[in-house]
C-alpha cells in the first residue's frame, strides 16, 4: 500500500494488528485481509480469501468535455459507479476547461469504486482532441451521440444493434457542439444520435442521464 492508504487505515480508521480489511486492486476481485503490521507510514496486510470475483462492467466508454473542477469530478465518480469501463476527457471546439489532472481524476474513480463496492476501476485516459479520437475511431465500437439539437430515443438502441458489441457515449461541452463537429458525428457510420429530452441539461446531469438510458437499453442493469 502507499503512504496515503496507510495513513487512512492506521491514522484515520485507527486499525491495529488483527483487524479485518476488504481489499481490491481492480484486477483480482475483492479479498478479505488481516492487518499483520500497522505503522504511521506503512503496514502489512495478509490476504486470507477471495470474497468477490472481478466483476467486469460492459465494454462502455464515456467521452465528455471537461467542465468546472467539481463537476468534472462528479462525472468521473458517477461514471465509475454506473459501470463505465473507460473514461475519456475530450477537447471540443467549445470546451471551456482545457486542463485536467489525470492522476487526480483516476483517484476519484478509485474512491467511487470503493464507495459502491465495485471490484473494477475504470481507466481515466489523458485528455485528447475529439477530432483526433474520431480519426482513430474503432470500427466495431458504436457511439451514442447525445445531441441536444436532435430527436432520438436511446431506448431504441437495443433494436438497432447487437447487445454485446462495444459502445461509447459522447457528452458535449457546456456550449454544445460546433456545426462542424455535429456534421462529422452525424456522418460517422457507428454513430447513433439520441436526445436526452426537451430541456438542455448541464453536462454533469447529461452524463448521468445518458448512462442511465444506455444501461437500461443495453447494459447490465
DAPE-V606682 format. One record per residue. N is the residue number from 0. RES is the residue in one small letter. SS is DSSP state (H for helix, E for strand, L for the rest). PHI is phi as a letter, one per 40 degrees, with the letter a starting at -180 (999 if undefined). PSI is psi in radians with two decimals (999 if undefined). Layout:
BEGIN
n:N res:RES ss:SS phi:PHI psi:PSI
n:N res:RES ss:SS phi:PHI psi:PSI
END
This chain:
BEGIN
n:0 res:x ss:L phi:999 psi:2.72
n:1 res:x ss:L phi:c psi:3.11
n:2 res:x ss:H phi:c psi:-0.69
n:3 res:x ss:H phi:c psi:-0.73
n:4 res:x ss:H phi:c psi:-0.71
n:5 res:x ss:H phi:c psi:-0.71
n:6 res:x ss:H phi:c psi:-0.72
n:7 res:x ss:H phi:c psi:-0.80
n:8 res:x ss:H phi:c psi:-0.78
n:9 res:x ss:H phi:b psi:-0.38
n:10 res:x ss:H phi:c psi:-0.79
n:11 res:x ss:H phi:c psi:-0.94
n:12 res:x ss:L phi:c psi:-0.30
n:13 res:x ss:L phi:f psi:0.75
n:14 res:x ss:L phi:c psi:2.53
n:15 res:x ss:L phi:b psi:3.04
n:16 res:x ss:L phi:d psi:2.35
n:17 res:x ss:L phi:g psi:-0.25
n:18 res:x ss:L phi:c psi:2.60
n:19 res:x ss:E phi:c psi:2.46
n:20 res:x ss:E phi:b psi:2.44
n:21 res:x ss:E phi:c psi:2.22
n:22 res:x ss:E phi:b psi:2.59
n:23 res:x ss:E phi:a psi:2.65
n:24 res:x ss:L phi:b psi:0.17
n:25 res:x ss:L phi:g psi:0.02
n:26 res:x ss:L phi:b psi:-0.58
n:27 res:x ss:L phi:b psi:0.40
n:28 res:x ss:L phi:g psi:-2.85
n:29 res:x ss:E phi:b psi:2.45
n:30 res:x ss:E phi:b psi:2.50
n:31 res:x ss:E phi:c psi:2.21
n:32 res:x ss:E phi:b psi:2.83
n:33 res:x ss:E phi:b psi:2.42
n:34 res:x ss:E phi:c psi:2.05
n:35 res:x ss:E phi:c psi:-0.69
n:36 res:x ss:E phi:b psi:2.46
n:37 res:x ss:E phi:b psi:2.20
n:38 res:x ss:L phi:a psi:3.02
n:39 res:x ss:L phi:c psi:-0.56
n:40 res:x ss:L phi:b psi:-0.03
n:41 res:x ss:L phi:i psi:-3.11
n:42 res:x ss:E phi:a psi:-3.08
n:43 res:x ss:E phi:b psi:2.27
n:44 res:x ss:E phi:b psi:2.42
n:45 res:x ss:E phi:b psi:2.06
n:46 res:x ss:E phi:c psi:2.38
n:47 res:x ss:E phi:b psi:-0.83
n:48 res:x ss:E phi:a psi:2.66
n:49 res:x ss:E phi:c psi:2.27
n:50 res:x ss:E phi:b psi:-0.38
n:51 res:x ss:E phi:a psi:2.46
n:52 res:x ss:L phi:c psi:2.91
n:53 res:x ss:L phi:c psi:2.20
n:54 res:x ss:L phi:b psi:1.71
n:55 res:x ss:L phi:c psi:2.37
n:56 res:x ss:L phi:c psi:3.03
n:57 res:x ss:L phi:c psi:2.76
n:58 res:x ss:L phi:c psi:1.37
n:59 res:x ss:E phi:b psi:2.21
n:60 res:x ss:E phi:c psi:2.54
n:61 res:x ss:E phi:b psi:2.08
n:62 res:x ss:E phi:b psi:2.25
n:63 res:x ss:E phi:a psi:2.65
n:64 res:x ss:L phi:c psi:2.17
n:65 res:x ss:L phi:d psi:2.50
n:66 res:x ss:L phi:b psi:-2.66
n:67 res:x ss:L phi:c psi:2.64
n:68 res:x ss:H phi:d psi:-0.94
n:69 res:x ss:H phi:c psi:-0.64
n:70 res:x ss:H phi:c psi:-0.56
n:71 res:x ss:H phi:c psi:-0.75
n:72 res:x ss:H phi:d psi:-0.75
n:73 res:x ss:H phi:c psi:-0.78
n:74 res:x ss:H phi:c psi:-0.79
n:75 res:x ss:H phi:c psi:-0.78
n:76 res:x ss:H phi:c psi:-0.83
n:77 res:x ss:H phi:c psi:-0.60
n:78 res:x ss:H phi:c psi:-0.73
n:79 res:x ss:H phi:c psi:-0.73
n:80 res:x ss:H phi:c psi:-0.60
n:81 res:x ss:H phi:c psi:0.03
n:82 res:x ss:L phi:h psi:0.44
n:83 res:x ss:L phi:c psi:2.46
n:84 res:x ss:L phi:c psi:-0.45
n:85 res:x ss:E phi:a psi:2.49
n:86 res:x ss:E phi:b psi:2.17
n:87 res:x ss:E phi:b psi:1.84
n:88 res:x ss:E phi:c psi:2.34
n:89 res:x ss:E phi:b psi:2.56
n:90 res:x ss:E phi:c psi:2.10
n:91 res:x ss:L phi:b psi:3.09
n:92 res:x ss:L phi:c psi:-0.50
n:93 res:x ss:L phi:b psi:0.29
n:94 res:x ss:L phi:c psi:2.25
n:95 res:x ss:L phi:c psi:-0.54
n:96 res:x ss:L phi:b psi:2.00
n:97 res:x ss:L phi:b psi:-0.21
n:98 res:x ss:L phi:b psi:2.28
n:99 res:x ss:L phi:b psi:2.79
n:100 res:x ss:L phi:b psi:1.82
n:101 res:x ss:H phi:d psi:-0.69
n:102 res:x ss:H phi:c psi:-0.64
n:103 res:x ss:H phi:c psi:-0.71
n:104 res:x ss:H phi:c psi:-0.62
n:105 res:x ss:H phi:c psi:-0.67
n:106 res:x ss:H phi:c psi:-0.65
n:107 res:x ss:H phi:c psi:-0.65
n:108 res:x ss:H phi:c psi:-0.69
n:109 res:x ss:H phi:c psi:-0.81
n:110 res:x ss:H phi:c psi:-0.69
n:111 res:x ss:H phi:c psi:-0.71
n:112 res:x ss:H phi:c psi:-0.69
n:113 res:x ss:H phi:c psi:-0.78
n:114 res:x ss:H phi:c psi:-0.60
n:115 res:x ss:L phi:c psi:0.14
n:116 res:x ss:L phi:g psi:0.39
n:117 res:x ss:L phi:c psi:2.83
n:118 res:x ss:L phi:b psi:-0.01
n:119 res:x ss:L phi:b psi:2.42
n:120 res:x ss:L phi:b psi:2.08
n:121 res:x ss:L phi:c psi:2.55
n:122 res:x ss:E phi:c psi:2.34
n:123 res:x ss:E phi:b psi:1.98
n:124 res:x ss:E phi:c psi:2.84
n:125 res:x ss:E phi:c psi:2.65
n:126 res:x ss:E phi:c psi:2.48
n:127 res:x ss:E phi:a psi:2.83
n:128 res:x ss:E phi:c psi:2.42
n:129 res:x ss:H phi:d psi:-0.71
n:130 res:x ss:H phi:c psi:-0.69
n:131 res:x ss:H phi:c psi:-0.69
n:132 res:x ss:H phi:c psi:-0.72
n:133 res:x ss:H phi:c psi:-0.54
n:134 res:x ss:H phi:d psi:-0.55
n:135 res:x ss:L phi:b psi:0.40
n:136 res:x ss:L phi:c psi:2.27
n:137 res:x ss:L phi:c psi:2.37
n:138 res:x ss:L phi:c psi:-0.62
n:139 res:x ss:L phi:c psi:-0.20
n:140 res:x ss:L phi:c psi:2.11
n:141 res:x ss:E phi:c psi:2.68
n:142 res:x ss:E phi:b psi:2.12
n:143 res:x ss:E phi:c psi:1.80
n:144 res:x ss:E phi:c psi:1.93
n:145 res:x ss:E phi:c psi:1.78
n:146 res:x ss:L phi:b psi:1.99
n:147 res:x ss:L phi:c psi:-0.25
n:148 res:x ss:L phi:c psi:-0.02
n:149 res:x ss:L phi:b psi:3.03
n:150 res:x ss:L phi:b psi:2.23
n:151 res:x ss:L phi:a psi:2.38
n:152 res:x ss:L phi:c psi:2.03
n:153 res:x ss:H phi:c psi:-0.49
n:154 res:x ss:H phi:c psi:-0.21
n:155 res:x ss:H phi:c psi:-0.08
n:156 res:x ss:H phi:c psi:-0.62
n:157 res:x ss:H phi:c psi:-0.55
n:158 res:x ss:H phi:c psi:-0.34
n:159 res:x ss:H phi:c psi:-0.46
n:160 res:x ss:L phi:b psi:2.94
n:161 res:x ss:L phi:c psi:2.62
n:162 res:x ss:L phi:c psi:-0.52
n:163 res:x ss:L phi:c psi:0.30
n:164 res:x ss:L phi:c psi:2.71
n:165 res:x ss:L phi:c psi:2.56
n:166 res:x ss:E phi:b psi:2.89
n:167 res:x ss:E phi:a psi:2.65
n:168 res:x ss:E phi:b psi:2.35
n:169 res:x ss:E phi:b psi:2.12
n:170 res:x ss:E phi:b psi:2.32
n:171 res:x ss:L phi:c psi:3.06
n:172 res:x ss:L phi:c psi:3.10
n:173 res:x ss:L phi:c psi:-0.54
n:174 res:x ss:L phi:c psi:0.08
n:175 res:x ss:L phi:g psi:-3.13
n:176 res:x ss:L phi:c psi:2.63
n:177 res:x ss:L phi:c psi:2.86
n:178 res:x ss:H phi:c psi:-0.64
n:179 res:x ss:H phi:c psi:-0.74
n:180 res:x ss:H phi:c psi:-0.76
n:181 res:x ss:H phi:c psi:-0.73
n:182 res:x ss:H phi:c psi:-0.75
n:183 res:x ss:H phi:c psi:-0.71
n:184 res:x ss:H phi:c psi:-0.66
n:185 res:x ss:H phi:c psi:-0.54
n:186 res:x ss:H phi:c psi:-0.24
n:187 res:x ss:L phi:c psi:2.18
n:188 res:x ss:L phi:d psi:-0.54
n:189 res:x ss:L phi:c psi:0.00
n:190 res:x ss:E phi:c psi:2.36
n:191 res:x ss:E phi:b psi:1.92
n:192 res:x ss:E phi:c psi:2.24
n:193 res:x ss:E phi:b psi:2.75
n:194 res:x ss:L phi:b psi:2.55
n:195 res:x ss:L phi:b psi:0.40
n:196 res:x ss:L phi:h psi:3.06
n:197 res:x ss:L phi:c psi:-0.22
n:198 res:x ss:L phi:b psi:2.50
n:199 res:x ss:L phi:c psi:2.17
n:200 res:x ss:L phi:c psi:2.64
n:201 res:x ss:L phi:c psi:2.70
n:202 res:x ss:H phi:d psi:-0.71
n:203 res:x ss:H phi:c psi:-0.64
n:204 res:x ss:H phi:c psi:-0.71
n:205 res:x ss:H phi:c psi:-0.66
n:206 res:x ss:H phi:c psi:-0.78
n:207 res:x ss:H phi:c psi:-0.76
n:208 res:x ss:H phi:c psi:-0.77
n:209 res:x ss:H phi:c psi:-0.75
n:210 res:x ss:H phi:c psi:-0.62
n:211 res:x ss:H phi:c psi:-0.82
n:212 res:x ss:H phi:c psi:-0.74
n:213 res:x ss:H phi:c psi:-0.77
n:214 res:x ss:H phi:c psi:-0.69
n:215 res:x ss:H phi:c psi:-0.65
n:216 res:x ss:H phi:c psi:-0.67
n:217 res:x ss:H phi:b psi:-0.11
n:218 res:x ss:L phi:c psi:-2.66
n:219 res:x ss:L phi:b psi:0.40
n:220 res:x ss:L phi:c psi:999
END
